[in-house]
């Protein structure tokens, strides 16, 4: 029982990191209607930025985290402006998908050129010691990850539902043409979405590498895909859905790794996704869009 | 030559050019090879080029003709590769190598096709991006399961396990490991040649082009263009979606068999059969002009050769590759550059482009 609860806590910790990444995916999808395959690599860039500032330059941790957030936000805006915006009204949604893949290759190979392909040891940014509550040991990173994700989701929910830019995002997600007729700048709103999503990716990158300290140019790829799965799980386009999807995915992954098979844990995660989608074809919180003739 | 071409209608002329291009490329390369001009580096790429071209043609059937996004196609290639290599390994020297290879290719296609059909049944209950993510999930599951599959054979027959070699209860001394988990299948004879690769590519093209021009093919395209209208005129949507998907999986299985018999050790690594590979095939299809088999082949060849040709600038080559990819996409697809090209009469440089393709049948 003790080990089960420990695993559950670890699952929630990993899941909350997935959740933060998944929110970035889901927001971009909801508004720009594109699968941003480069999102996972933005995580990696954030982690490398923090690593450079903290470990290489020896500056204090908060500076490193701030630098990572600023760096990723600018990167997100740049990617959107240079690579995605020219293709926004292209004939096929596949065009921008392939460009996103190109951006993903670009970031990975750029990082490989700058930092080399060897794995770096990332020192945890969390000063908290491991907490022991009764028989359970809770690592500091776990507490920080879960708290961060809860705070970020709450702030984001308030931002989207209560502020004007947030409302503009909702409007763009619903109907881009109508939103622009109402005087909303669609371009700026989409840029803002990318900026927020990328800033969250930076936070996720720092947390991910604090929990699992190996950092290499491909670090972001698999968590990126998993977070994408989490976003679909919760119903892509829905922020609370991404949170729930991320947490569920993390728990399923850790539990199947602990009790079923280490090698097959990824297969189990994907199998659960397939079952969920077959039962609820638009994910847990997804909206069903009725198709009209 | 011109006379024959002018007598044909447009579709057959188009197909003829596609076949001619493949055969011509084969002839030129064979001559270069016989003269010894071709570097061994390019020589080693010939079979992979065939494999990638076949995969591009196969995926084009799903993405371009059926209009559904699949990002798990490497999974079918993986199944074909493992099924065929497993067969070759089991038979050993009990059969002439050519006959064994042909049967292995057929088995690779058959197994991939069966799984394509079985996977297609749940997949086509979904649509759009949800369908895409499920194909990705299936691709990853196939890779993952192959990576932890152990199969051995001893006097008592076959033994299987999904956890470790010791778990399958095989006679360790006299038994023979056939599939060894993450190490995969080793010692597969290298039967694949450029000629066989080209023959399979031609066969795949023949099957797909004829399918497209047939009654069934038109039904498949009608599902892509407007599935509601297609259904209302009595087309069984699921049947045609499954048909296209299964045919595509069979061809991917052939490609897998070809791939497996070009390597002495076959392992289901992420680099070989992961989603990255599936995405690469998708890049071929989209860059080649969605829906065009010929374009898919050209894109597959060009995009495989670019990193090789860039080898002299070793460390920058993949970076440059990604930049080329982004620029080519923007130049080809962005409305601004299309308008520019049309204004300056540069239309013929544009890739073929169908508005309806790849929209998930909406």
Interface residues (C-beta under 8 A of the other chain):
Chain A: X29 X35 X37 X83 X86 X87 X89 X90 X91 X92 X93 X94 X95 X97 X98 X99 X101 X102 X103 X105 X106 X109 X110 X112 X113 X221 X225 X228 X229 X232 X236 X261 X263 X264 X266 X267 X270 X271 X273 X274 X277 X278 X281 X282 X283 X291 X293
Chain B: X63 X69 X122 X125 X126 X129 X130 X132 X133 X134 X136 X137 X138 X140 X141 X144 X145 X147 X148 X162 X163 X181 X182 X228 X275 X276 X279 X282 X283 X286 X287 X290 X315 X316 X318 X319 X321 X322 X323 X325 X326 X329 X330 X332 X333 X334 X335 X336 X337 X353 X355 X357 X358 X359 X362
